[in-house]
Every structure is written in structure tokens, then in C-alpha cells.
Amino acid sequence: MDGARPVNPGSSPRTRVRRYPELAVKDPEALYRILDAGLMAHVAVTDETGQPYAVPVAYARHDDTVLFHGSTASRLFRLCAAGSPVCFTVTLLDGLVLARSAFESSMNYRSVMVLGHCGVLHGAAKQAALEQISEHLMPGRWKEVRQPSAQELRATAVLELPLAECSAKVSEGGPDDNESDLGLPVWAGHVPLTESWSEPVPADGLPAEFSTVPDYIRSWRR
Ligand SMILES: Cc1cc2nc3c(=O)[nH]c(=O)nc-3n(C[C@H](O)[C@H](O)[C@H](O)COP(=O)(O)OP(=O)(O)OC[C@H]3O[C@@H](n4cnc5c(N)ncnc54)[C@H](O)[C@@H]3O)c2cc1C
């Protein structure tokens, strides 16, 4: 574990944003907001042969850590639990930027990168982390569903990664065209991209008494 260092985005030599440093986010609260808005992360590890693997996972932020869980048998969780260094990223795609040139065309986004080593959670901390991940993804659900059995808990690794070494970058707004391209006869601007939940679809064979979707699910917003 990396200990409880303060969250100070971009403050280490490894996490200093080099290209477009003006897009770097220094405020920890802004970094928390990006993590709290995301549902999915990619965790990259390198195996014994030197091959990197970037694996998508569900996650939640809890205070100054991110939590994620998975099968104890999977490569990612085996390597993380054995102390491999990890690179954890969350990317929220907010739109496309249509510049007058191909070169200046880009994306709007909010992204976070965390470097470090994971700790393995056990006992009450493990149980609490599972609830935190579930409540981040599906608020209101944990108290309704069957709780994990002892066998399910044994098969599940729950990892905690401190935000001690992290960075965040935010790109927003319209294109930054070259002065010489401003007169070109082409539309320019940006196209925002938004994410939203669609109408919930009941499971096959759901008893009639559950024909109404619970309010807590109806209240989910993206
Ligand atoms: C949705 C999306 C699309 C992108 N598309 C492109 C693309 O097509 N081409 C391109 O060149 N770049 C793209 N970027 C930017 C890219 O992620 C990097 O920011 C860029 O490659 C940084 O290069 P560097 O040499 O400055 O940083 P590096 O030396 O690679 O990074 C230095 C440190 O800066 C921090 N950092 C760098 N990038 C990010 C980030 N995005 N979020 C949080 N921390 C970061 C990390 O802590 C990293 O260790 C995209 C970003 C996003 C989120």
C-alpha cells in the first residue's frame, strides 16, 4: 500500500500532464467529481512476460481510494494482489470537436489516471467495499438483493487503490483552429455527447407483483 498521502493531482514527476498542461486539473474535488461520475475504469498491469493488459472493471471511489472487485482466479486480480504496479484510468467522453482541419479535430473529455499498488481488503472492510461498489453503480439496490455467500466472498478479490499518485485532465469547448484556417469553407464547432439510461426491461419470468419498476431505479440519472 502507498499510505495515506494527500490527494494532489499531477504533483509527482510521473503524473505531471505534459501535453496541453493547461488542461490538467489540480483540484482534488474536481478529480473526485470525475471519478464519481464514471461507472467503468480500465486497470492496466504488466504480466511476468512484460506484456501489458488493460482490463475494464466496475469501480467506486471511497474517500481517497478507488475500489474494484473481481474473480480471485483472473489474471488482473492475481497480479494486483501480488503487488504488481497498476495504472487505473477513468475516461468520460463528452463530445467531438470538429475543427476546420483534421489535425486540430479532437474530443472533449474528463479523464483520471491513478498510479500505484493495490491493497487487498478482508473481513468487514471487504464487505463494506462490495456495498460501496454496488451502491455507486446501482444506488438503492444493495439492501434488496441477496448478500454474498461465504463461497462467493472467497471467490471474490476486493482491491483498494489509494489516490496518492494521480492526475486528471479535462478538455471542453470548441475547436482551437489555426488562424490561417478560420476562413476555410467548412462547418466547425463541437458535438456534445450525453449518456442516459433507457427504459428498464424486466427479466424473463418476473412475477406480476414486480410489474412496476422500483422508484429508486426510476430515479437513476446520467
Ligand atoms: C477520450 C480521449 C481521447 C484522446 N485522444 C487522443 C489522441 O487521439 N491523441 C493524443 O495524442 N492524445 C489523446 N488524448 C490525450 C491523451 O490521453 C494524453 O493526455 C496525451 O497522450 C498525453 O501525452 P503526454 O506525453 O503529455 O503525457 P504522458 O507522458 O503520456 O503522461 C504524463 C502523465 O500525465 C498524466 N496524464 C496524461 N494524459 C492524461 C489523461 N488523459 N488523463 C489524466 N491524466 C493524464 C498521467 O499521470 C501521465 O502519467 C485523449 C484523451 C482522452 C481522454
The ligand as a MOL file (V3000), in Angstrom:
LIG
                    3D

  0  0  0     0  0            999 V3000
M  V30 BEGIN CTAB
M  V30 COUNTS 53 58 0 0 0
M  V30 BEGIN ATOM
M  V30 1 C -11.0990 10.4450 -24.7700 0
M  V30 2 C -9.6730 10.8790 -25.0030 0
M  V30 3 C -9.1690 10.8710 -26.2850 0
M  V30 4 C -7.8590 11.2760 -26.5350 0
M  V30 5 N -7.3650 11.1890 -27.7910 0
M  V30 6 C -6.0650 11.4680 -28.0190 0
M  V30 7 C -5.4810 11.2370 -29.3140 0
M  V30 8 O -6.1330 10.7810 -30.2450 0
M  V30 9 N -4.1790 11.5650 -29.4800 0
M  V30 10 C -3.4200 12.0670 -28.4540 0
M  V30 11 O -2.2330 12.3470 -28.6470 0
M  V30 12 N -3.9320 12.2790 -27.2340 0
M  V30 13 C -5.2230 11.9660 -26.9980 0
M  V30 14 N -5.7420 12.1290 -25.7440 0
M  V30 15 C -4.8800 12.6970 -24.7270 0
M  V30 16 C -4.0460 11.5900 -24.0970 0
M  V30 17 O -4.8780 10.9070 -23.1600 0
M  V30 18 C -2.8670 12.1100 -23.2900 0
M  V30 19 O -3.2910 13.1870 -22.4940 0
M  V30 20 C -1.6820 12.5340 -24.1210 0
M  V30 21 O -1.2200 11.4720 -24.8990 0
M  V30 22 C -0.6650 12.9930 -23.1100 0
M  V30 23 O 0.6240 12.8830 -23.6110 0
M  V30 24 P 1.8600 13.3430 -22.6970 0
M  V30 25 O 3.1000 12.9640 -23.4600 0
M  V30 26 O 1.6530 14.7410 -22.2880 0
M  V30 27 O 1.6540 12.5800 -21.4040 0
M  V30 28 P 2.2960 11.2590 -20.7930 0
M  V30 29 O 3.7770 11.4020 -20.6800 0
M  V30 30 O 1.7210 10.0970 -21.5150 0
M  V30 31 O 1.6520 11.3740 -19.4060 0
M  V30 32 C 2.2540 12.0330 -18.2930 0
M  V30 33 C 1.3110 11.9390 -17.1540 0
M  V30 34 O 0.2470 12.8470 -17.3930 0
M  V30 35 C -0.9580 12.3090 -16.8870 0
M  V30 36 N -1.9260 12.2130 -17.9860 0
M  V30 37 C -1.6630 12.1990 -19.3160 0
M  V30 38 N -2.7840 12.1230 -20.0250 0
M  V30 39 C -3.7930 12.0800 -19.1180 0
M  V30 40 C -5.1940 11.9920 -19.2410 0
M  V30 41 N -5.8180 11.9560 -20.4340 0
M  V30 42 N -5.9330 11.9580 -18.1160 0
M  V30 43 C -5.3520 12.0080 -16.9050 0
M  V30 44 N -4.0260 12.0900 -16.7270 0
M  V30 45 C -3.2610 12.1400 -17.8270 0
M  V30 46 C -0.6450 10.9400 -16.3350 0
M  V30 47 O -0.4780 10.9840 -14.9370 0
M  V30 48 C 0.6490 10.5780 -17.0140 0
M  V30 49 O 1.4030 9.6750 -16.2520 0
M  V30 50 C -7.0470 11.7310 -25.4720 0
M  V30 51 C -7.5710 11.7550 -24.1790 0
M  V30 52 C -8.8620 11.3130 -23.9490 0
M  V30 53 C -9.3560 11.2920 -22.5410 0
M  V30 END ATOM
M  V30 BEGIN BOND
M  V30 1 1 1 2
M  V30 2 1 2 3
M  V30 3 2 2 52
M  V30 4 2 3 4
M  V30 5 1 4 5
M  V30 6 1 4 50
M  V30 7 2 5 6
M  V30 8 1 6 7
M  V30 9 1 6 13
M  V30 10 2 7 8
M  V30 11 1 7 9
M  V30 12 1 9 10
M  V30 13 2 10 11
M  V30 14 1 10 12
M  V30 15 2 12 13
M  V30 16 1 13 14
M  V30 17 1 14 15
M  V30 18 1 14 50
M  V30 19 1 15 16
M  V30 20 1 16 17
M  V30 21 1 16 18
M  V30 22 1 18 19
M  V30 23 1 18 20
M  V30 24 1 20 21
M  V30 25 1 20 22
M  V30 26 1 22 23
M  V30 27 1 23 24
M  V30 28 2 24 25
M  V30 29 1 24 26
M  V30 30 1 24 27
M  V30 31 1 27 28
M  V30 32 2 28 29
M  V30 33 1 28 30
M  V30 34 1 28 31
M  V30 35 1 31 32
M  V30 36 1 32 33
M  V30 37 1 33 34
M  V30 38 1 33 48
M  V30 39 1 34 35
M  V30 40 1 35 36
M  V30 41 1 35 46
M  V30 42 1 36 37
M  V30 43 1 36 45
M  V30 44 2 37 38
M  V30 45 1 38 39
M  V30 46 1 39 40
M  V30 47 2 39 45
M  V30 48 1 40 41
M  V30 49 2 40 42
M  V30 50 1 42 43
M  V30 51 2 43 44
M  V30 52 1 44 45
M  V30 53 1 46 47
M  V30 54 1 46 48
M  V30 55 1 48 49
M  V30 56 2 50 51
M  V30 57 1 51 52
M  V30 58 1 52 53
M  V30 END BOND
M  V30 END CTAB
M  END
